[in-house]
Amino acid sequence: MKTNGKGPALLRLNNQKRVMTQLRKLRVTSRQDLAEALTLSKNTVSLIIDDLLEQGLIEELGPVSVASAGRPKIGITLRPEKLKSAGIMVERNVIHWRVCDYFSQVLAEKTLRTDTSNPTRLLAELAMLCRELMKSYPDLLGIGLGFPGIVDPRRGWMHISLPLEWQDVDLLGALSKHVSLPIRIMNNVKAAALLAVQLRGLSVESGHFYLRISEGIGGALVQHGEVFTGHSWTAGEAGHLVVQPDGPRCSCGRRGCLEALVSQPAVKQQLAQRQPGLSWQNRDSAPRVVDEVMAQAGGYLGAALSQIMLLLNPATIIIDCPWNASEVFCKAVRTTAHGNALAFTAAHTLLHFPEQRIDPANGLALAVLEQSEQRMI
């Protein structure tokens, strides 16, 4: 029977992808440790490492440990500056981009004010920005572009975006005509979720839920290292869980959605109604009022998180929120979430309130790196 060389070549590329992914996550390791972690032969790993050394993508650090017998381990690490990606986040009337290295460290960034009302005009502006980035960084692996709204990431299609007031826009088709690099189209929050899980060093074997509170509220479940989008790309839309029937009207048209009660504009409005000019950062002028609003917002969020705990059973829920510095807010979230969920489920779900906000542009750049690793297969 005749054979071709595709089988061994594909296997080699798959193994190279696994090695690159492991190097990116571990930062520093050795040939022996890679072989053991990936259950590959030492010879296979050595051939891949030698190839990467020849390409200048990794470097050796010298002996990192000496066993009682046998050869010492030689430390190896990626040269992150050799592998770059870009992320471009679009929000209402704002474009924010970042160029990152292979370890997701930011090399350059910029925020631009613009008019996002016309999809055709904005996509032409984005195509021009992509070409400028390609010219400034000729070694880019690709560019990730993120948008608010319901986005089909495989097709690169925007179904609807309430913040941008767009509907049925072919994002990938409009951009790929003018950009020669690989492009990845995603929802902003789902891209941020990838980075949030990586920064926490969370196990890919478990599911983790990321929730982002900003102008709106979005969420994403990261399972086995990938974002679960659902049948119609709306999985994780926690902002439209109803937590107060007959509550204030949401941008989606319904009443009592979490977004209508806990988003940044909603909380700002609640504070202003209690005392004009009041903000949660400047609580000294009216600490009782601010704490009451923070406690109420935390209670609404906790009620929503208890539903997420029961339905998705994630190991971790990461709450990326402007008010994480408020002890009153965080306590209300925990108390309500634990009180409304099954005790066993709540006890096995870690709530994490990061001090630093996650930048979706960084997440988009990371998504490009992961896509490039997948394309090695």
N, C-alpha and C positions, 0 to 999 in steps of 0.2 A: 504494500500500500504506500502511495506517495504521500509525503508530508511536506509542509512548508515551515518556514522559520517564524511564523506569526505567533504560535503558541509560546515558545520560550521567550520571544521578545516582549510579549504582553505580560508574561509572568515577571520578567525583569523590571518592566516599567511599573508594575503594581508594587513590587517590593521596594523600588526606589521611592514611590509615593509614600509608602508606609514609613520608610526611613526618614524622609523629609518631614513628615508630620510629627514623628517622635522627636526629631531634633528640634523642631520649632517649640514643642511643648516642654521638653526637658532643659533646653538651653545648653547644658553641658552634660556629656555622657562619654561612653567609650564603645569601641567595636564590640567588646565582649558583652557589655550590658545591653546594647541594641539587639544583638543576636538572641540573648536570653529573653528580653521583653517581647520581641516580635516572633519568637520561635522560628528563627531562620538559622541556617548554618553560618558559622563564622566566616567561611570562605565567601558565601553570597554577600554578607554584609561588607566584608573587606573589599570586594570588587566594586560595590556601589560607592563606598567611601573613597576609594582610590580615584574613581571617576569624578566624584564631586570635588576632591582635592585638585584634580587636574583642571577642572573648570573654574577654580578659585572661589567656590561657593562655601567651602568650609575650611577650617584651619585646625591644626593639632596644637594642643596646649602643653604637651609633655606628660610625664608620668603623674597620675592622680592618686594611685594607690599601689602598694607593693604587697602581694600575697606572700605567704610563707614559702610557697613553692610556685614555680611557673613564671611566666613573663609578666612584667608590670602592665597595668592598664594605662593606655595613653588617652588622655582627655581629648575630645573633639567637640567643636562647636560650630554652628553656622556663622557665616559672616553676614549679619542681617542687612547691612547697608547694600549688599549686592543684589538683594531681591526686594523690590519696592512695589507698592500698590497704592491706588488712590481711591478715596471715597468722597462722593459728592452728595450732600443731603439737601433736598429741596423742602422748604416749608413755605408758608404763605408769605410772599414778597421777600423771601430770603434764600440765598444759596450759600451753603457753608461747605468748604472742601478741606480735606487733609491728605497729605502724602505721608505714608508710613513705611517703616522698614519691616523685615520679616518677623520681628518680635513685637509688632504693633506699636513701636515707639514713633511719635510724631516727628517728622522731619520738616514739614512746612504746612501752613494752614492759612485760610483767609475766609472772611465772611463778607458777602456782597449783598447789598440791597437792590432789589429789582422788582419788576412788575410780573407777577405770576398768573395773571388773569387769562392770558391767551396761550394755550398749549403750543401752538405752532411756533409762535415767536420765542417762547421760553426754551423749547427743545432746540431751536436753532442757536440760541445763546449757550445752551449746555454743550452742544456739539463743538462750538467754537472754544469753549473752556477745556473740553477734553483734548482738542488738538493742541492748545497751549501747554497743557500739562505733559502731553506726549513729547512736545518739543523741548520742554525744560527738563524732563526726566525720561530720556530715551530708553532706560532700562526697566520701565514699568511693566509689570506682569499683566496688568489689566486695570479696569476702572469699574467701581461699583457705584450705582446711582440709586438713591433712595427717595421715596415719595410717601406722603401721608395718604392713607386711603386703602381701598381694596385692590391689591396688585397681584396678578398672576405672575409669579417669578419665572416660570418656565417659558411662557409665551412673551413675557415682557410687556404685559398689557395692563393698563389702568382701567379698571371697571368703573370705579367712582371714587372721588375724593371730595368730601364736604369742605375741608379747609381751603382747597384750591378751586373748588367749584368746577371740577373737570369730570367728564364722563366719557367712557369708551375711547381711550387714547392709546394708539400703538406707540408705546415708548421705545421699545427696542428697534422696531422697524425704522423709526425716524432717526435714531442715533447711529445705528450700525451702518447706514449709508455713508457716514462721514468719519467714522472712527474705526481704525484698522485693528485696534487692540480688542481682546476679549472684554465684553461688557456683562455685568451682572446687575439685573434690575430687582429691587426688593422694596418691601415696606420698611420705613425707617425704624420702627420699633422692633421689628423682627431681626433686623441687622444688629441693632444695639444689644439684643438678647444674646447673640453669639459671643459678643465681646464680654458681656457681663459674666457669662458662665466661664469663659477662659480666664478672666482676671481673678475669679474666686478659686480657680483650680479645681472645679467641681468634677466629680466622676462622670464620665460619659455613659456609664452603665445605668445611671439613674436619670429620671426626668426632672427638669428644673423649670420653674415658671418665672418669667421676668415681667414686671409691671412698671410702666413708665407714666408718670403724671407730669404733664406739661400744659400746653394750650388745650390739648385733649388728653385722653387716657387710652393707652393701648397696652397689649400684652402679647406674650408669645411663650409657647411651650417648647423647650429644647430637649429633644429625646435622642439618645445615642449620638449626640454631637450635632444633630440637625434640627432645623426649625420645622415644627409640624404646622402646616398651613391649613389643613382641613380640606373638605370637598370643594368648597367655594371660596377658599382663601381667607376666611374670616375667623379661623380658630384663634383664640386668645383675645378676642375683642371684649375685654373685661369692662371697658368703659361704658358698655351698653347693657350691663347687668342692672336690672331694676332693684334698687335698694330702698326706695321710698315711694310706694304707690301713691299716685296723685301728687307727686312732688313737682318741682319746677320742670318746665319743658326743656328737653334736650335738643341739640342741633339735628338729631335724627328724626325729630317730630314726636317722639314718645315722652312720657313724663316719668320723673324719678330715676333716670339713669345715673349711674355712678359719676359719669362725666359732668352731668348738670349740677352735681353737688360737691365734687372734690377736685375738679380741674383747677388750674391756676386762676382763670377768669372767674370761676364760681366762688372760690374762697376769697378772692380780692373783693368781689361784690358783697359777700356776706360781711366782711370786715368794714367796708365802706358804709354799709347800711347801718351798722351798729355805731360807728363813729367815723365821720368823713376824714379822709386822709390817713386812716390807720392802716398799718401793714404789720404782718406777723414778725418781721425782723425788728421793728421798733416797738416792742411790747411794753417798754417802760412807761409809756404814757397811759396805757390801759391794759395792764397785764391780765386782769380778770376776764376782760372781753376777748382778748386774743386766745387765752387758754380755753375759754368756752368754745370758740370757733374751731380751734385745733382739736379739741376733744370730740366735737361733733363730726368733723371731717374724718378723724381716725376711726370713729365708730362706724361710719358708713363704709369706709374702706375695709375694715375688719369683717363686716357682714359679707362683703363681696368675696374676700379672701377665703372665708369659711366655705363658700360654695365651690371655689376653685380647689380647695383642699379635698373636698368630698368627691368631686367629679373627676379630677385629674390625678390626685394623690401624688403630687410632686415631692421630691426629697427636700427641695429648697424653694422658697419664694423670695425673689430679690425685688425689693420695693425701691425704685429709683424715683425719688420724690423731693420737691423743694423743701419740704418741712421735716426732713429726717433729723434735723438738729433740735427739734422740739420734743422734749421728753414726754410732754403731755400727749402729743400726737402719737408717738410710737407706742406708749403704754395703752392708749385707747385702741389702737390697731390690734395689738397682741391680745388684750383682754376680750375684745369682741370676737375676734377670729377664733380664739380658743373656746370661748363660751358658746359659739354657734355651731362648731364642728364636733364630730365625735371625739371624745377624749383621747382614744387610741390614735386616731388620725392626726390630731393636733400635736400629740406628743412626739410623733415621728415626722413632723414637718418643721424645718428650720426657717424662721423669718429673718431675713437679713436686710438691714437698712444702711446701705453704703453712704459714707460721708461725701464722696466725690461723685458727681453725676457722670453717667455714661454718655459719651459722644457718639451718636449714630454714624457719623462720618467715619470714625475709627472702626466701627462694626462693619461698615460697608467695605472698607479696605481689607479687613480680615476675611470677609466673605469671598473676596477675590482670591486671596491666598489659598483658601480652602478649595475653591473651584479649580485653581491651577494645579493643586495636588491631585485632585480627582481626574483631571485631564491627562495625567501621566499614565493612567490605566489604559 
